[in-house]
């Protein structure tokens, strides 16, 4: 699927409830810090274990073999490790939640991947890297959580070398007739499961709420094109509930 430009996309801010902070970034960071202990378990339960397969698909789409990769919103490191399995020479993972990265570093030690991975605290809206630093850039389930979607895409594009790929894996609005069934699961079952497993029901009520203002897969592809990416395409996974977007930075791209 190839997008056309669309200037009509607007951003509506949705923030987590019940956590401290005066901005969306502060409150999302606080939310993730609280759910770290059961974060990986909840991902597996919510997706029936498919989240690992989706991250493997994202890693493969980045074509990282022998290259330097950046994973933005790395969380506990699973996409970074998928990039290593796909052949990346080195992966830098960034996230603004130190508590998440503590788990990622522990996983790297357990997997013997400390030499090929590094995890640093950084904001997706202000990445601490020069222009054109990475051969490929990825993110998984990040875009709903940023304060500015356009700024996040611009920053990821800025750090990408010409000819390199940007890959975004994200929950999306599924097509009918599955949308109604998914909506019931997402709005009712997930918050209940989150409460039982993590004790943090508010975080898993924020999850479905954060999807509402996110552009659908077609419009998100348009935003990637506006950020300076060429050959933007996407495919749906998980019965259409997840979208995997891919774009290539052109020589003339600016961000």
N, C-alpha and C positions, 0 to 999 in steps of 0.2 A: 504494500500500500504506500503510495507516494503522496505527501501532503502538499497543499497549496497554502500560501500565506494567509493569515487571518489576524487582523488587528483588533478583533472584537473581544478577545479573551481578557477578562478582568480577574483580579485576585481578591478573594474574600478570606479574612483571617479567622481561623478556628484555633482556639487554644485549649490545652488541657485544664480541667478543673481540679481543685483540691490540692494544688501544689504551689509553692512560693514562686514569686517572680513578677516583674512588671511588664515584661515583653514576652512575645511568643517564644523566642529563643531561650530565655531564662526558664520558662515554665516547661518547655519540652525537655530541656536538659535535666531539670529536676525530676520530671516524670520518669525518664529513662534510668536515672540513677537509682530510683526506687524499685524498678522492676528487673534490674540486672540479675538477681539470683535465680529467677525462673524464666528469664527472657527466652533462652534457647528452647526450653521445654515447651513454652507456650507457642512458639513458632511452629514446632513440630506438631503439636496437637491441633492447632488451628488449620494447618494445611494438609493434615494426614501424612506428614513426612515429605510432602512434595517440595518444600522450600529448598532443600538441598539440590534437588534436580533442577529447579529453576535457576539457582545460582550457578550451577555447572553450565547451563545453557547460556547465561549471561557472560560467563568467563570465556566460553568458546567463541561467542560472537565478537568479543574484543580482539581476537586473534593475537594473544599476548606472547606467543612462543619466542623466547630469546630476547624479550623486550622489557622496558621499564614501565610498570603500570602504577596508576594511582587509583585507589578505591576511596571514594568520598562517602562519609557517613558509614564508616567501616563497622561500627558496632562491636560485636564480639568476634569479628574477623572471618566469618565463614566465606564471604565472597573473595576476600584476599587470599585465603587458602585455596579456593577453587581456581583462582588465577595462577597460583603456583602449580597446581595439578595440571593446568592447561599449558604449562611450559614457560610462564613468565620468568625472566632472569632475576627480577627483583620487584617486590610490591611494597609501596608505601600506603599505609592505611591511615586515614584521618577521621577524627570524630570530635565533637565538642564535649562529649561526656567521658571524662577520665575513668569513671567507674566501669564503663563498657570496655575501654581499652585495657584495663587491668586484666579482664578476662581474656581478651584477645592475645595479650602477651603471654599469659599462662598457657593458652592453647598452643601458641607458637613454640614454646619451650617443650611442651609435651609431645608435639609432632616433630621436633627437631628442625624447625623452620626459622629459627632466630636469625640465621645468616642471610636469609633471602626475604625476610619481611621486617618491617619496622612500623610502629604505630605511634602517632603523635597527636596531641590535642590541637585541633584547628577548627575554625568555623568555615562551613561550606560557602559562605558569602564573602569570605576574605581569605582565600587560600594563600599560605605563606611560601609560594613558589614562583619563580620567574615565568614569564610567558614561554610557551612552547617547550615545556620541561619533560613531558611524558609521551610515550609512544601510544598509550591507550589510557582512557579514564573510564571508570565504572561507578555506578551507584546502585544500591538495592534498597528499596522501600525508604528512600530518603525524601523524595520530592514533596510528599504531603506535609512534611515537618519543617520545611524551611519558611522563613518569614517572607521571602520573595522568590518565587519560582523563576522568574526571568533572570534575576541576579545570580541565582545558583547555576543556571544553565550557562550564563555568560562566563562565570568564573571557571567552570569546568572546561569550557571551550577554550578559554584563554590559556590554560596550562597545557593544552593538547598540541602536539607537534602537527604541522601540516601533513595530511595523509593518514593521521592517526584516527582511531575510532573512539567515539563516545557511546557508551552503552548504559541505558537506564532501565532497571527492572522495577516495576511499581504495580501496586494494586490499581485496578481501573474499574470503570463502570461497565459491567457486562451487558451484552445485548439481550433483548427479550427473546424467548420467554424466560430465560434463566435469571434475569435481573430481579424479578419479584421474589423468587426462592432465595437467591443470594442475599437480598436485602433483609429478609427475615432472619437468616442465619447470622449475618453480619451485625445487625442491630440488637438482636436478642440473645442468641446463643453465645456469641463471642464475649460480651460483657459478663454473662453469668459464668462462663468457663474461666474468664480472667479473674473474677472474684474468688472462685473456689481454689484455683491453682496458685495465684499470686497474692490474694488479699488486696489487690489494687484494682478494684472494679472501675474506678474513674478513668484509669489509663486505657482500659479496653472499651469504655464508652467513647473516649476521644478517638479511638481508631476508626470506627465507622463514620463519626462526625467529620473527621479530617478528609475523608474521601469526597464528601459532598461538593466542596468548591474546586476540587482538582479537575482540570480539563479532561475530557474523555480522550481516548487513545489517538483519535484523528487530530484533535486540536493540539494535543501535546506534541505530536509530530510537527505541526506547524511552528510551534514555539522553538523546537530544536532547529528548524530551518532558519528562523529569524535570528537565532544565536550565532549563525554563521556556518552551519553544517550542511553538507551536501549528501545526496543519495540517502536521505532519511527514509527509514522504513520501520515497520513494527509488525509483530505477530502476537497473537493472544495465546496465553497458556491457562491451565487450570479452568477449563470450561468458560474461558473468556473473562475470568476475574482478575487476571494478571496480564500486563502488557510488557513486552520486551522491545524497547526502542533502540535503534542503532543509527548513527550518523557519522560521517567522515568530515574532518576539518579540511576546508579548502585552503589553498595558499593565501588567498586574499581575505580569509576570515579575520575579523577583528572582534574583540569582546571587551 
